[in-house]
Amino acid sequence: MSTKFDTQKAPRAFRTISEVAGELELQPYVIRFWESQFKQIKPMRGKGGRRYYRPRDIDFLRGVKTLLHGENFTIKKVKETIIKKGKEFIVARPNKPIDDYLAVEKQKIQINFNHTGKTTIFIKSFSSEEKKLEINSLIASLNKLREKMIARKNI
């Protein structure tokens, strides 16, 4: 991910918190708060304690912003995502929806219940064949259970 700035600094140059805040359209206090919440954000400190952010830190901040503001994740959920997927996941593609990474698609499944008519259920599932087989197996098990319950109650 490349970071673009309007200033005349080199692309790999360190940025101050105000430059980063301007680029990400955030207030500096938000970035400072995120530093306290995400240990992965570690800006260099200059004389007098001034923060200098590496391009990698800025890309990570951009990914966090996408998850928090764009995907409406909670801070806790972002932390869990970092633990499960790693920092590189946040840095790599922060502008795409999280569902793209999980390869999630909605599948329409129609289940017929004798006593209630047709019911349509939307299930979010992984698009891999393994997950589809798992879902189909689960549906078959539920249908068998439904048949047993109907036979038992004589509905």
DSSP file (Angstrom, degrees, kcal/mol; ACC not computed):
  #  RESIDUE AA STRUCTURE BP1 BP2  ACC     N-H-->O    O-->H-N    N-H-->O    O-->H-N    TCO  KAPPA ALPHA  PHI   PSI    X-CA   Y-CA   Z-CA
    1    1 A M              0   0    0      0, 0.0     2,-0.4     0, 0.0    58,-0.1   0.000 360.0 360.0 360.0 129.9    0.0    0.0    0.0
    2    2 A S        -     0   0    0     57,-0.0     2,-0.5     2,-0.0     0, 0.0  -0.818 360.0-139.4-101.8 141.0    1.4    3.3   -0.9
    3    3 A T        -     0   0    0     -2,-0.4     2,-0.5     8,-0.2    56,-0.0  -0.859  15.5-156.2-100.7 128.2    0.7    6.4    1.1
    4    4 A K        +     0   0    0     -2,-0.5     2,-0.3    19,-0.1    -2,-0.0  -0.895  13.9 177.1-109.8 131.7    0.1    9.6   -0.8
    5    5 A F        -     0   0    0     -2,-0.5    15,-0.0     2,-0.2    14,-0.0  -0.940  32.7-138.6-129.2 152.7    0.7   13.1    0.7
    6    6 A D  S    S+     0   0    0     -2,-0.3    -1,-0.1     2,-0.0    -2,-0.0   0.644  77.3  95.2 -82.0 -15.5    0.3   16.5   -0.8
    7    7 A T  S    S-     0   0    0      1,-0.1    -2,-0.2    12,-0.1     0, 0.0  -0.216  86.9-112.9 -74.9 168.8    3.5   17.7    0.9
    8    8 A Q  S    S+     0   0    0      2,-0.0    -1,-0.1     3,-0.0    -2,-0.0   0.277  75.9 119.7 -87.2  10.7    6.9   17.8   -0.8
    9    9 A K  S    S-     0   0    0      1,-0.1    -4,-0.1     2,-0.1     6,-0.0  -0.340  75.6 -93.3 -72.4 157.9    8.4   15.1    1.5
   10   10 A A    >   -     0   0    0      1,-0.1     3,-1.9     4,-0.1    -1,-0.1  -0.379  36.8-113.1 -65.7 150.4    9.7   11.8    0.1
   11   11 A P  T 3  S+     0   0    0      0, 0.0    -8,-0.2     0, 0.0    -1,-0.1   0.809 117.3  47.0 -58.0 -31.1    7.1    9.0    0.1
   12   12 A R  T 3  S+     0   0    0     42,-0.1    -2,-0.1    43,-0.0    -3,-0.0   0.359  88.7 118.8 -92.6   6.1    9.1    7.0    2.7
   13   13 A A  S <  S-     0   0    0     -3,-1.9     2,-0.2     1,-0.1    -4,-0.0  -0.295  71.8-102.7 -71.7 156.0    9.6   10.0    5.0
   14   14 A F        -     0   0    0     40,-0.1     2,-0.3    38,-0.0    40,-0.2  -0.486  37.2-146.5 -75.1 149.7    8.3   10.1    8.5
   15   15 A R  E     -A   53   0A   0     38,-2.2    38,-3.5    -2,-0.2     2,-0.1  -0.888   8.4-122.8-120.9 149.5    5.2   12.2    9.2
   16   16 A T  E  >  -A   52   0A   0     -2,-0.3     4,-2.4    36,-0.2     5,-0.2  -0.380  35.3-103.9 -80.7 167.3    4.0   14.2   12.1
   17   17 A I  H  > S+     0   0    0     34,-0.5     4,-2.7     1,-0.2     5,-0.2   0.855 121.7  53.3 -63.3 -34.1    0.7   13.5   13.8
   18   18 A S  H  > S+     0   0    0      2,-0.2     4,-2.2     1,-0.2    -1,-0.2   0.886 109.0  48.9 -69.9 -35.9   -0.9   16.5   12.2
   19   19 A E  H  > S+     0   0    0      2,-0.2     4,-2.3     1,-0.2    -2,-0.2   0.920 114.1  45.8 -66.1 -42.7    0.2   15.3    8.7
   20   20 A V  H  X S+     0   0    0     -4,-2.4     4,-2.6     2,-0.2    -2,-0.2   0.924 111.7  51.7 -65.3 -44.0   -1.1   11.9    9.4
   21   21 A A  H  X>S+     0   0    0     -4,-2.7     5,-2.4     1,-0.2     4,-0.8   0.902 110.9  48.5 -60.2 -41.4   -4.4   13.2   10.8
   22   22 A G  H  <5S+     0   0    0     -4,-2.2     3,-0.4     3,-0.2    -1,-0.2   0.911 112.4  48.0 -64.6 -42.7   -4.9   15.4    7.7
   23   23 A E  H  <5S+     0   0    0     -4,-2.3    -2,-0.2     1,-0.2    -1,-0.2   0.894 118.9  38.7 -64.6 -41.0   -4.2   12.5    5.3
   24   24 A L  H  <5S-     0   0    0     -4,-2.6    -1,-0.2    -5,-0.2    -2,-0.2   0.463 107.4-123.3 -90.5  -1.4   -6.6   10.1    7.2
   25   25 A E  T  <5 +     0   0    0     -4,-0.8     2,-0.3    -3,-0.4    -3,-0.2   0.934  70.0 124.6  56.4  49.1   -9.2   12.9    7.9
   26   26 A L      < -     0   0    0     -5,-2.4    -1,-0.2    -6,-0.2    -2,-0.1  -0.869  66.4-105.9-128.3 162.5   -9.0   12.2   11.6
   27   27 A Q    >>  -     0   0    0     -2,-0.3     4,-1.3     1,-0.1     3,-1.2  -0.673  31.2-119.5 -85.0 147.2   -8.3   14.4   14.6
   28   28 A P  H 3> S+     0   0    0      0, 0.0     4,-2.4     0, 0.0     5,-0.2   0.839 112.8  60.8 -56.5 -33.4   -4.9   14.0   16.2
   29   29 A Y  H 3> S+     0   0    0      1,-0.2     4,-2.1     2,-0.2     5,-0.1   0.826 100.6  55.2 -65.9 -28.1   -6.6   13.0   19.5
   30   30 A V  H <> S+     0   0    0     -3,-1.2     4,-2.6     2,-0.2    -1,-0.2   0.917 108.4  47.6 -67.7 -43.2   -8.2   10.0   17.8
   31   31 A I  H  X S+     0   0    0     -4,-1.3     4,-2.0     2,-0.2    -2,-0.2   0.910 111.4  50.4 -64.7 -41.7   -4.8    8.8   16.6
   32   32 A R  H  X S+     0   0    0     -4,-2.4     4,-1.3     2,-0.2    -1,-0.2   0.898 110.9  49.9 -63.2 -39.0   -3.3    9.2   20.1
   33   33 A F  H  X S+     0   0    0     -4,-2.1     4,-1.3     1,-0.2     3,-0.3   0.925 108.7  51.7 -64.2 -44.3   -6.3    7.2   21.5
   34   34 A W  H  X S+     0   0    0     -4,-2.6     4,-2.9     1,-0.2     7,-0.2   0.857 103.7  59.1 -62.2 -33.7   -5.7    4.5   18.9
   35   35 A E  H  < S+     0   0    0     -4,-2.0    -1,-0.2     1,-0.2    -2,-0.2   0.895 106.2  48.2 -58.9 -39.2   -2.1    4.4   20.0
   36   36 A S  H  < S+     0   0    0     -4,-1.3    -1,-0.2    -3,-0.3    -2,-0.2   0.769 117.6  41.6 -72.6 -24.4   -3.2    3.6   23.5
   37   37 A Q  H  < S+     0   0    0     -4,-1.3     2,-0.6     1,-0.2    -2,-0.2   0.783 114.3  48.7 -93.1 -30.9   -5.6    0.8   22.2
   38   38 A F    ><  -     0   0    0     -4,-2.9     3,-1.7    -5,-0.2    -1,-0.2  -0.924  60.4-164.5-118.6 109.3   -3.4   -0.8   19.6
   39   39 A K  T 3  S+     0   0    0     -2,-0.6    -1,-0.1     1,-0.3    -4,-0.1   0.649  84.4  74.8 -66.9 -13.2    0.1   -1.8   20.6
   40   40 A Q  T 3  S+     0   0    0      1,-0.1     2,-0.9    -3,-0.0    -1,-0.3   0.693  78.4  82.1 -71.9 -18.5    1.0   -2.2   16.9
   41   41 A I    <   +     0   0    0     -3,-1.7    -1,-0.1    -7,-0.2    -3,-0.1  -0.786  54.1 157.1 -91.2 106.0    1.1    1.6   16.5
   42   42 A K        -     0   0    0     -2,-0.9    12,-0.1    12,-0.0    15,-0.1  -0.744  20.0-167.6-132.2  84.5    4.5    2.7   17.7
   43   43 A P        -     0   0    0      0, 0.0    10,-0.2     0, 0.0     2,-0.1  -0.361  29.5-106.4 -70.3 153.7    5.6    6.0   16.3
   44   44 A M  E     -B   52   0A   0      8,-2.5     8,-2.6    -2,-0.0     2,-0.5  -0.458  32.8-134.4 -71.3 151.6    9.2    7.2   16.7
   45   45 A R  E     -B   51   0A   0      6,-0.2     6,-0.2    -2,-0.1     3,-0.1  -0.948  18.6-164.1-114.2 128.6    9.6    9.9   19.2
   46   46 A G    >   -     0   0    0      4,-3.0     3,-2.0    -2,-0.5     4,-0.1  -0.224  47.1 -51.6 -92.5-171.5   11.8   12.9   18.5
   47   47 A K  G >  S+     0   0    0      1,-0.3     3,-0.7     2,-0.2    -1,-0.2  -0.391 130.8  24.0 -61.3 138.8   13.3   15.4   20.8
   48   48 A G  G 3  S-     0   0    0      1,-0.2    -1,-0.3    -3,-0.1    -2,-0.0   0.525 129.0 -79.0  80.7   5.5   10.6   16.9   23.0
   49   49 A G  G <  S+     0   0    0     -3,-2.0    -1,-0.2     1,-0.2    -2,-0.2   0.591  76.6 161.9  82.5  10.3    8.4   13.8   22.6
   50   50 A R    <   -     0   0    0     -3,-0.7    -4,-3.0    -4,-0.1     2,-0.3  -0.433  37.8-122.4 -68.1 136.8    7.0   14.7   19.1
   51   51 A R  E     - B   0  45A   0     -6,-0.2   -34,-0.5    -2,-0.1     2,-0.4  -0.607  24.5-171.1 -84.3 137.7    5.6   11.7   17.3
   52   52 A Y  E     -AB  16  44A   0     -8,-2.6    -8,-2.5    -2,-0.3     2,-0.4  -0.982  12.7-150.5-128.4 119.4    6.9   10.7   13.8
   53   53 A Y  E     -A   15   0A   0    -38,-3.5   -38,-2.2    -2,-0.4   -12,-0.0  -0.741   6.4-137.9 -96.7 133.5    5.0    8.0   12.0
   54   54 A R     >  -     0   0    0     -2,-0.4     4,-2.0   -40,-0.2     3,-0.3  -0.444  30.8-108.7 -76.1 157.5    6.5    5.6    9.5
   55   55 A P  H  > S+     0   0    0      0, 0.0     4,-2.3     0, 0.0     5,-0.2   0.864 122.2  55.7 -55.4 -35.1    4.7    4.8    6.3
   56   56 A R  H  > S+     0   0    0      2,-0.2     4,-2.1     1,-0.2     5,-0.1   0.895 105.9  50.2 -65.2 -40.1    3.9    1.3    7.7
   57   57 A D  H  > S+     0   0    0     -3,-0.3     4,-2.6     2,-0.2    -1,-0.2   0.897 110.3  50.6 -63.0 -39.7    2.3    2.9   10.8
   58   58 A I  H  X S+     0   0    0     -4,-2.0     4,-2.4     2,-0.2    -2,-0.2   0.900 109.2  50.2 -66.7 -40.9    0.2    5.1    8.6
   59   59 A D  H  X S+     0   0    0     -4,-2.3     4,-2.0     2,-0.2    -1,-0.2   0.895 111.1  49.7 -63.4 -39.1   -1.0    2.2    6.5
   60   60 A F  H  X S+     0   0    0     -4,-2.1     4,-2.5     2,-0.2    -2,-0.2   0.927 110.2  50.0 -64.5 -44.5   -1.9    0.4    9.7
   61   61 A L  H  X S+     0   0    0     -4,-2.6     4,-2.7     1,-0.2    -2,-0.2   0.896 108.9  52.8 -59.4 -40.5   -3.8    3.4   10.9
   62   62 A R  H  X S+     0   0    0     -4,-2.4     4,-2.2     2,-0.2    -1,-0.2   0.905 110.0  48.5 -62.1 -41.2   -5.6    3.6    7.6
   63   63 A G  H  X S+     0   0    0     -4,-2.0     4,-2.1     2,-0.2    -2,-0.2   0.900 111.0  49.5 -65.4 -41.5   -6.6   -0.1    8.0
   64   64 A V  H  X S+     0   0    0     -4,-2.5     4,-3.0     1,-0.2     5,-0.3   0.917 110.3  51.3 -62.8 -43.1   -7.9    0.5   11.5
   65   65 A K  H  X>S+     0   0    0     -4,-2.7     4,-3.1     1,-0.2     5,-1.0   0.914 108.4  52.0 -60.6 -42.5   -9.9    3.4   10.3
   66   66 A T  I  X>S+     0   0    0     -4,-2.2     5,-1.8     3,-0.2     4,-0.8   0.913 113.9  43.0 -60.5 -43.2  -11.5    1.3    7.6
   67   67 A L  I  <5S+     0   0    0     -4,-2.1     6,-2.8     3,-0.2    -2,-0.2   0.920 121.1  39.4 -70.4 -43.1  -12.5   -1.4   10.0
   68   68 A L  I  <5S+     0   0    0     -4,-3.0    -2,-0.2     4,-0.2    -3,-0.2   0.938 132.7  21.0 -73.5 -46.7  -13.7    1.0   12.7
   69   69 A H  I  <5S+     0   0    0     -4,-3.1    -3,-0.2    -5,-0.3    -2,-0.1   0.872 131.7  37.5 -92.4 -40.8  -15.4    3.6   10.5
   70   70 A G  I  <<S+     0   0    0     -5,-1.0    -3,-0.2    -4,-0.8    -4,-0.1   0.886 129.5  28.7 -81.1 -40.5  -16.1    1.8    7.3
   71   71 A E  S   <S-     0   0    0     -5,-1.8    -3,-0.2    -6,-0.2    -1,-0.2   0.453 100.0-127.2-100.2  -2.9  -17.0   -1.7    8.6
   72   72 A N        +     0   0    0     -6,-0.3    -4,-0.2     1,-0.2     2,-0.2   0.843  49.0 163.8  58.2  36.9  -18.4   -0.4   11.9
   73   73 A F        -     0   0    0     -6,-2.8    -1,-0.2    -7,-0.1     2,-0.2  -0.500  36.5-122.6 -76.4 153.1  -16.2   -2.8   13.9
   74   74 A T     >  -     0   0    0     -2,-0.2     4,-2.2     1,-0.1     5,-0.2  -0.510  27.3-108.2 -84.2 165.7  -15.8   -2.2   17.6
   75   75 A I  H  > S+     0   0    0      1,-0.2     4,-2.5     2,-0.2     5,-0.2   0.905 122.9  53.5 -60.7 -40.2  -12.3   -1.7   19.0
   76   76 A K  H  > S+     0   0    0      1,-0.2     4,-2.3     2,-0.2    -1,-0.2   0.912 108.1  49.2 -60.3 -43.8  -12.6   -5.2   20.6
   77   77 A K  H  > S+     0   0    0      2,-0.2     4,-2.3     1,-0.2    -1,-0.2   0.877 110.2  51.0 -65.4 -38.4  -13.5   -6.7   17.2
   78   78 A V  H  X S+     0   0    0     -4,-2.2     4,-2.4     2,-0.2    -2,-0.2   0.917 109.6  50.6 -64.1 -42.8  -10.5   -5.0   15.5
   79   79 A K  H  X S+     0   0    0     -4,-2.5     4,-2.1     1,-0.2    -2,-0.2   0.912 110.7  49.1 -61.0 -42.4   -8.2   -6.4   18.2
   80   80 A E  H  X S+     0   0    0     -4,-2.3     4,-2.7     1,-0.2    -1,-0.2   0.895 110.0  51.6 -63.1 -40.0   -9.6   -9.9   17.7
   81   81 A T  H  X>S+     0   0    0     -4,-2.3     4,-3.3     2,-0.2     5,-0.6   0.894 109.0  50.4 -63.9 -40.1   -9.1   -9.5   13.9
   82   82 A I  H  X5S+     0   0    0     -4,-2.4     4,-1.7     3,-0.2    -1,-0.2   0.906 112.1  47.5 -64.2 -41.1   -5.5   -8.5   14.5
   83   83 A I  H  <5S+     0   0    0     -4,-2.1    -2,-0.2    -5,-0.2    -1,-0.2   0.926 120.1  38.0 -65.3 -44.4   -5.0  -11.5   16.7
   84   84 A K  H  <5S+     0   0    0     -4,-2.7    -2,-0.2    -5,-0.1    -3,-0.2   0.922 133.4  21.5 -74.3 -45.0   -6.6  -13.9   14.2
   85   85 A K  H  <5S-     0   0    0     -4,-3.3     4,-0.3    -5,-0.2    -3,-0.2   0.673 104.1-126.9-102.3 -20.7   -5.4  -12.5   10.9
   86   86 A G    >X< -     0   0    0     -4,-1.7     4,-0.9    -5,-0.6     3,-0.6  -0.080  31.6 -72.0  93.4 164.1   -2.3  -10.5   12.0
   87   87 A K  H 3> S+     0   0    0      1,-0.2     4,-2.1     2,-0.2     3,-0.4   0.848 126.5  63.2 -63.5 -35.7   -1.1   -7.0   11.5
   88   88 A E  H 3> S+     0   0    0      1,-0.2     4,-2.9     2,-0.2    -1,-0.2   0.831  96.5  58.8 -61.2 -32.4   -0.4   -7.6    7.8
   89   89 A F  H <> S+     0   0    0     -3,-0.6     4,-1.0    -4,-0.3    -1,-0.2   0.901 108.6  44.5 -62.3 -41.1   -4.1   -8.3    7.2
   90   90 A I  H  < S+     0   0    0     -4,-0.9    -2,-0.2    -3,-0.4    -1,-0.2   0.892 119.1  42.3 -70.2 -40.1   -4.9   -4.8    8.5
   91   91 A V  H  < S+     0   0    0     -4,-2.1    -2,-0.2     1,-0.1    -1,-0.2   0.862 105.7  64.1 -74.7 -37.3   -2.1   -3.2    6.5
   92   92 A A  H  < S+     0   0    0     -4,-2.9    -2,-0.1     1,-0.2    -3,-0.1   0.907 120.4   2.2 -62.0 -53.1   -2.5   -5.1    3.2
   93   93 A R    ><  +     0   0    0     -4,-1.0     3,-0.9    -5,-0.2    -1,-0.2  -0.544  66.8 156.9-138.7  70.0   -6.0   -4.1    1.9
   94   94 A P  T 3  S+     0   0    0      0, 0.0    -1,-0.1     0, 0.0    -2,-0.1   0.658  70.8  59.6 -74.3 -13.3   -7.6   -1.6    4.2
   95   95 A N  T 3  S+     0   0    0      2,-0.1     3,-0.0   -29,-0.0    -2,-0.0   0.538  87.9  82.9 -95.3  -4.8  -10.0   -0.2    1.6
   96   96 A K  S <  S-     0   0    0     -3,-0.9     5,-0.1     1,-0.1    -3,-0.1  -0.733  90.9 -97.8 -96.7 148.2  -11.9   -3.3    0.7
   97   97 A P    >>  -     0   0    0      0, 0.0     3,-1.4     0, 0.0     4,-0.6  -0.287  30.5-119.6 -60.2 148.4  -14.8   -4.6    2.8
   98   98 A I  H >> S+     0   0    0      1,-0.3     4,-1.5     2,-0.2     3,-0.8   0.797 110.1  67.9 -62.0 -29.9  -13.9   -7.2    5.3
   99   99 A D  H 3>>S+     0   0    0      1,-0.3     5,-1.8     2,-0.2     4,-0.8   0.815  91.3  62.4 -61.4 -29.4  -16.3   -9.7    3.7
  100  100 A D  H <45S+     0   0    0     -3,-1.4     3,-0.3     1,-0.2    -1,-0.3   0.869 104.5  47.4 -62.7 -35.1  -14.0   -9.8    0.6
  101  101 A Y  H <<5S+     0   0    0     -3,-0.8    -1,-0.2    -4,-0.6    -2,-0.2   0.850 113.8  45.5 -74.8 -33.5  -11.3  -11.2    2.8
  102  102 A L  H  <5S-     0   0    0     -4,-1.5    25,-0.2     2,-0.1    -1,-0.2   0.498 103.6-131.5 -87.3  -3.4  -13.5  -13.8    4.3
  103  103 A A  T  <5 +     0   0    0     -4,-0.8    24,-1.7    -3,-0.3     2,-0.4   0.919  44.6 171.8  52.2  49.1  -15.0  -14.7    0.9
  104  104 A V  E   < +C  126   0B   0     -5,-1.8     2,-0.3    22,-0.2    -1,-0.2  -0.704  10.8 173.2 -92.5 138.7  -18.4  -14.5    2.4
  105  105 A E  E     -C  125   0B   0     20,-1.9    20,-1.9    -2,-0.4     2,-0.5  -0.979  33.1-114.4-138.0 153.9  -21.5  -14.7    0.2
  106  106 A K  E     -C  124   0B   0     -2,-0.3     2,-0.5    18,-0.2    18,-0.2  -0.749  29.5-162.8 -87.4 133.3  -25.2  -14.9    1.0
  107  107 A Q  E     -C  123   0B   0     16,-2.4    16,-2.0    -2,-0.5     2,-0.6  -0.959  12.8-137.9-116.9 135.5  -26.8  -18.1    0.0
  108  108 A K  E     -C  122   0B   0     -2,-0.5     2,-0.5    14,-0.2    14,-0.2  -0.815  24.0-177.4 -93.5 122.2  -30.5  -18.5   -0.3
  109  109 A I  E     -C  121   0B   0     12,-2.3    12,-2.5    -2,-0.6     2,-0.5  -0.980  12.0-154.8-122.9 128.7  -31.8  -21.7    1.2
  110  110 A Q  E     -C  120   0B   0     -2,-0.5     2,-0.4    10,-0.2    10,-0.2  -0.905  11.0-173.0-107.7 126.7  -35.5  -22.6    1.1
  111  111 A I  E     -C  119   0B   0      8,-2.3     8,-2.2    -2,-0.5     2,-0.6  -0.964  13.1-145.8-119.7 131.9  -36.8  -25.0    3.7
  112  112 A N  E     -C  118   0B   0     -2,-0.4     2,-0.5     6,-0.2     6,-0.2  -0.858  11.2-169.8-100.2 125.6  -40.3  -26.5    3.6
  113  113 A F  E  >  -C  117   0B   0      4,-2.0     4,-2.0    -2,-0.6     3,-0.5  -0.962  17.6-144.8-111.4 128.9  -42.1  -27.1    6.8
  114  114 A N  T  4 S+     0   0    0     -2,-0.5    -1,-0.1     1,-0.2     4,-0.1   0.880  97.9  41.2 -61.2 -40.1  -45.3  -29.1    6.6
  115  115 A H  T  4 S+     0   0    0      1,-0.2    -1,-0.2     2,-0.1    -3,-0.0   0.629 125.7  31.6 -87.4 -13.4  -47.1  -27.2    9.3
  116  116 A T  T  4 S-     0   0    0     -3,-0.5    -2,-0.2     1,-0.3     2,-0.2   0.493  98.8-127.6-121.4  -5.4  -45.9  -23.7    8.5
  117  117 A G  E  <  -C  113   0B   0     -4,-2.0    -4,-2.0     2,-0.1    -1,-0.3  -0.534  59.6 -15.9  88.2-162.1  -45.5  -23.5    4.7
  118  118 A K  E     -C  112   0B   0     -6,-0.2     2,-0.4    -2,-0.2    -6,-0.2  -0.586  57.5-172.1 -84.9 139.1  -42.3  -22.4    3.0
  119  119 A T  E     -C  111   0B   0     -8,-2.2    -8,-2.3    -2,-0.3     2,-0.5  -0.999  10.8-150.5-128.7 131.7  -39.7  -20.4    4.9
  120  120 A T  E     -C  110   0B   0     -2,-0.4     2,-0.4   -10,-0.2   -10,-0.2  -0.887  13.4-169.3-104.5 131.0  -36.7  -18.8    3.2
  121  121 A I  E     -C  109   0B   0    -12,-2.5   -12,-2.3    -2,-0.5     2,-0.6  -0.960  12.8-148.1-120.8 134.3  -33.6  -18.4    5.2
  122  122 A F  E     -C  108   0B   0     -2,-0.4     2,-0.4   -14,-0.2   -14,-0.2  -0.905  20.0-172.4-101.1 125.8  -30.5  -16.3    4.2
  123  123 A I  E     -C  107   0B   0    -16,-2.0   -16,-2.4    -2,-0.6     2,-0.6  -0.962  19.9-140.7-121.2 132.1  -27.3  -17.8    5.5
  124  124 A K  E     +C  106   0B   0     -2,-0.4     2,-0.3   -18,-0.2   -18,-0.2  -0.813  39.3 160.2 -86.8 126.5  -23.9  -16.2    5.4
  125  125 A S  E     -C  105   0B   0    -20,-1.9   -20,-1.9    -2,-0.6     2,-0.2  -0.951  45.6 -92.3-143.3 162.4  -21.4  -18.9    4.6
  126  126 A F  E     -C  104   0B   0     -2,-0.3   -22,-0.2   -22,-0.2   -23,-0.1  -0.530  32.5-133.5 -74.5 144.9  -17.9  -19.3    3.3
  127  127 A S        +     0   0    0    -24,-1.7    -1,-0.1   -25,-0.2   -23,-0.1   0.463  68.4 113.8 -83.3   0.4  -17.9  -19.9   -0.5
  128  128 A S  S  > S-     0   0    0    -25,-0.1     4,-2.0     1,-0.1     5,-0.2  -0.349  76.5-120.4 -70.8 154.1  -15.5  -22.8   -0.3
  129  129 A E  H  > S+     0   0    0      1,-0.2     4,-2.6     2,-0.2     5,-0.2   0.869 112.2  58.7 -61.0 -38.0  -16.7  -26.2   -1.3
  130  130 A E  H  > S+     0   0    0      1,-0.2     4,-2.0     2,-0.2    -1,-0.2   0.915 107.9  44.8 -59.7 -44.3  -15.8  -27.6    2.1
  131  131 A K  H  > S+     0   0    0      2,-0.2     4,-2.5     1,-0.2    -1,-0.2   0.879 111.1  53.7 -69.2 -37.6  -18.1  -25.1    3.8
  132  132 A K  H  X S+     0   0    0     -4,-2.0     4,-2.7     2,-0.2    -2,-0.2   0.921 109.8  48.1 -62.2 -42.8  -20.9  -25.7    1.3
  133  133 A L  H  X S+     0   0    0     -4,-2.6     4,-2.4     1,-0.2    -1,-0.2   0.896 110.3  52.2 -63.1 -39.5  -20.7  -29.4    2.0
  134  134 A E  H  X S+     0   0    0     -4,-2.0     4,-2.1    -5,-0.2    -2,-0.2   0.909 111.2  46.4 -62.4 -42.9  -20.8  -28.7    5.7
  135  135 A I  H  X S+     0   0    0     -4,-2.5     4,-2.6     2,-0.2    -2,-0.2   0.920 112.0  50.4 -66.4 -44.3  -23.9  -26.6    5.3
  136  136 A N  H  X S+     0   0    0     -4,-2.7     4,-2.3     1,-0.2    -2,-0.2   0.891 110.4  50.3 -61.7 -38.6  -25.6  -29.1    3.1
  137  137 A S  H  X S+     0   0    0     -4,-2.4     4,-2.3     2,-0.2    -1,-0.2   0.902 110.4  50.0 -63.9 -41.7  -24.8  -31.8    5.7
  138  138 A L  H  X S+     0   0    0     -4,-2.1     4,-2.4     2,-0.2    -2,-0.2   0.906 110.4  49.5 -63.5 -42.5  -26.3  -29.7    8.4
  139  139 A I  H  X S+     0   0    0     -4,-2.6     4,-2.5     2,-0.2    -2,-0.2   0.908 110.0  51.2 -64.0 -41.8  -29.4  -29.1    6.4
  140  140 A A  H  X S+     0   0    0     -4,-2.3     4,-2.2     1,-0.2    -2,-0.2   0.913 110.4  49.3 -61.7 -41.9  -29.8  -32.8    5.8
  141  141 A S  H  X S+     0   0    0     -4,-2.3     4,-2.4     1,-0.2    -2,-0.2   0.908 111.1  49.4 -63.3 -41.5  -29.4  -33.5    9.5
  142  142 A L  H  X S+     0   0    0     -4,-2.4     4,-2.6     2,-0.2    -2,-0.2   0.888 109.5  51.8 -65.3 -38.5  -32.0  -30.8   10.3
  143  143 A N  H  X S+     0   0    0     -4,-2.5     4,-2.4     2,-0.2    -2,-0.2   0.910 109.9  49.0 -64.0 -41.5  -34.4  -32.3    7.8
  144  144 A K  H  X S+     0   0    0     -4,-2.2     4,-2.2     2,-0.2    -2,-0.2   0.921 112.3  48.6 -62.2 -43.9  -34.0  -35.8    9.3
  145  145 A L  H  X S+     0   0    0     -4,-2.4     4,-2.3     1,-0.2    -2,-0.2   0.904 110.4  51.3 -62.2 -41.9  -34.6  -34.3   12.8
  146  146 A R  H  X S+     0   0    0     -4,-2.6     4,-2.5     1,-0.2    -1,-0.2   0.913 109.0  50.8 -61.6 -43.4  -37.7  -32.5   11.5
  147  147 A E  H  X S+     0   0    0     -4,-2.4     4,-2.4     1,-0.2    -2,-0.2   0.900 110.2  49.7 -62.0 -41.3  -39.1  -35.8   10.0
  148  148 A K  H  X S+     0   0    0     -4,-2.2     4,-2.1     2,-0.2    -1,-0.2   0.900 111.6  48.5 -63.4 -40.9  -38.5  -37.6   13.3
  149  149 A M  H  X S+     0   0    0     -4,-2.3     4,-2.2     2,-0.2     5,-0.2   0.903 111.8  48.9 -67.1 -41.0  -40.3  -34.8   15.2
  150  150 A I  H  X>S+     0   0    0     -4,-2.5     4,-1.7     1,-0.2     5,-1.1   0.915 112.4  48.3 -64.2 -42.9  -43.2  -34.9   12.7
  151  151 A A  H  <5S+     0   0    0     -4,-2.4    -2,-0.2     1,-0.2    -1,-0.2   0.872 112.1  49.9 -64.6 -37.3  -43.5  -38.7   13.0
  152  152 A R  H  <5S+     0   0    0     -4,-2.1    -2,-0.2     1,-0.2    -1,-0.2   0.896 120.5  33.6 -69.1 -41.3  -43.4  -38.5   16.8
  153  153 A K  H  <5S-     0   0    0     -4,-2.2    -2,-0.2    -5,-0.1    -1,-0.2   0.589  98.4-134.9 -91.3 -12.6  -46.2  -35.8   17.1
  154  154 A N  T  <5       0   0    0     -4,-1.7    -3,-0.2    -5,-0.2    -4,-0.1   0.931 360.0 360.0  55.9  49.7  -48.2  -37.0   14.1
  155  155 A I      <       0   0    0     -5,-1.1    -1,-0.1    -6,-0.1    -4,-0.1   0.464 360.0 360.0 -77.1 360.0  -48.6  -33.5   12.7
